[in-house]
Amino acid sequence: MRSQMNSTSRHMRLIVPLVLLCVLVGLFVVNDVLFPPPMSAFQDRREMMDTWVTITIYDRSPKAAEAAIAEAFARIAQVEHVASIYDSQAEAYKLNERGRLDAPSPELWQIVSAAKAYYSLTEGTFDITVEPLLELWQYKEGATQQFWDLDAEKQQETIAQTMALIGANRIELVDSPSRAIALAPGMRITLGGIAKGYAVDQGLAALRSMGIEHALIDAGGDIGVFGGKPGGKKWELALRNPDDSADSIVTFAISDGAIATSGNYERFFDPAAQVGHIMDPRTGYSSHSSSSASVIAPTCMQADALATAVFVLGPQEGIDLVNRIDSVEALIIGYDDPQQLYGSTGVGAYEEYKKGGL
């Protein structure tokens, strides 16, 4: 009898701690379900794609947030490795050097295919084959005279010769028996007006795949977002004043989608800041149709490409183009009068704040 009592006592001493442990674990689980930790903001910034890329997300777990951000940066780096025309190992670089690339990656195929479509949609004002024009205007180390210093007649003569190499409609996409991308002789591409937007879209997709519900990626002004902020708040994105980098003239509020801005107020080829980096593919000269053009679209690649085209087209033609495209809006700042704003039909729905008098 005493032996049975001792055995029961020993069993109870083993069972009670296990029961208590189970109860505690259960309490922790219930607590996490009923009272989850608050959403916190996590952010990282890296130099990529010739600009600064910033990723901002909200999550409850620092470890999960860190892993998701790392995954998004890794995906953006993959796109950069494909789309760079300066990295000798990149596919776009090899395409320019060889004039043809067999078995291109799905990424390059997608970017170039989209670029050709936007070339048609924008009547040639978005054109990835403007690289020979950009090379004309770029600073030449050791040259006795820069291109912008040449007399107008010599400039026009050289530009006319170069224009024979321009036109994304002449890029050949071979789909059978195997894929290949072929350029016309002498043609060279630049993906600066579309690859960043594509990279942002891919980075956002990576964040979604990691379970993130609220995210923003900013790649030098090409911005994509999803999920808004916790609590139903929207992401607020300020459009800077071309005349004052410390001032903003409009703040857009977006939950899901993208915005990209093209402007010639920061990057110039010449010391006099007259030759901006955005070329008009129709003329071969720097575009002076707008001070800046911002496009809101479902994807960042779409916003990126259309912002360039709208900038080149200028206020009237640019807004007309955007008004014909579903789910796309734009705001253009005029060139002759930077205080004048031109908006598409539905852009006001995204404006959280507009500076008085504009």
Buried (B, 14 or more C-beta within 10 A) or exposed (E): EEEEEEEEEEEEEEEEEEEEEEEEEEEEEEEEEEEEEEBEEBEBEEEBBEBEBBBBBBBEEEEBBBBBBBBBBEBBBBBBBBBBBEBEEBBBBBBBEEBEBEEBBEBBBBBBBBBBEBBEBBEBBBBBBBBBBBEBBEEEEEEEEBBBEBEEEEBBEBBEEBBEBBBBEBBEEEEEEEBBBBBBEEBBBBBBBBBBBBBBBBBBBBBBEBEBBBBBBBBBBBBBBBBBBBEEEBBEBEBBBBEEEEEBBBBBBBBEBBBBBBBBBEEBBBEEEEBBBBBBBBEBBBBBBBBBBBBBBBBBBBBBBBBBBBBBBBBEBBBEBBEEBEEBBBBBBBBEEBEEBBBBEBBEEBBEEBBEEE
